[in-house]
Amino acid sequence: MSRGILIILILTFFKTEAQPSVLNVADSLLANGNYSEAIKVYKTYKNVDAISYKLAQSYTAIGNYDEALNFYQRSIQADPDNALLKYEYAKLLSKTRNFQTASSVFKQLIATDSQHPNYHYELGLVYEQLRDSSALSEFKTSFNLDSGHQKAIFKLAKRHLQKREFDSVDYFIDIGLKTYENNLELISLKAQNYYWKKDYKTAAVWFEKLLTLGEDSQFLHEKLSFSYSEISEVEKAIEQQKLALAKEPRNIDNNYILGSLFTRVSDYKQAENYVSKALELADLPLDSEYMNLGTIQNHQKKHQAAIQSFEKALVENPNNMYAAFFLVYTKDDFYKDIDTRIKLYEDFMAKYPESPFSYKVKSRLSELKQEKFMNTD
């Protein structure tokens, strides 16, 4: 045997023996999350089709979904009966919004194994994106095949909550919580279910459970604040409303609500602060809000500021008879000249002869005129 042929045989032997070690190195890199390096090593393997599934996994991990889909297709061509490959491929198709193709692959999987709950659940997710009403049927099938399927339970409970079918919501959630009592999504739906039933006391209990489990969202604080408010736990409502406002300080509604809550505990300084902030942020007809601010200012004997607020309410809505009355009523407290005060009430009566305040206006006019008569020399 010639020396050259011997060298070729030796190199071929070592190259052949090296292939398993290539896979070992690549698999180790993949297992340790070093995906880009794993890809480089896998691509040196002589039969890439045989390990294309691992390349698909690696590309998925680094977010290169086009390459991942390409290698999933290659791996399925090499192993067309591998259901796991098709399942992972279909999920990635769904994730990349290739919904029609994903739907087709999931249907193929269901045709081969109709008792697999996740196939039905994932197809339901695809149908949701396609706005296909069949989604609900797939979620139900998933639940019927696996009554502990938390994700399917959530989808079913949420759909019933949207339809305000409260008993059905409780049915599904109670089943789910039996197997996973700290499922945050189901607890949230449970709280919302009581909230929409207007059972605010029970709703608060479930919202509080979310707090104890570490939830801290604007939505949670808003709903818990309202629940506390409805059961007259105003101090707690204020605390939660502050937390909601901290998430979005320029939220007009939450500033205004917080001001209203402070009014309920007679903290008019804080109430004025938050209502004023809401008005500064708003760009809408605000006659009711300015009226509320004026009332709060009157409680603090800040009549001049209240007058300005009621005048702003009338600028927003010149036909707001209530704002007009409270403006006159406030000026009556603030002004000293009795003739000016009498004229205010007379002008109001002329403009609003049939107002619900007529009796009070006439009574006050009579008192002022009597006072003027008694002070006349």
Summary of the structure (lengths in Angstrom):
residues: 377
radius of gyration: 35.6
end to end distance: 145.5
largest distance: 145.5
contacts: 1161
relative contact order: 0.03
helix: 79%
strand: 0%
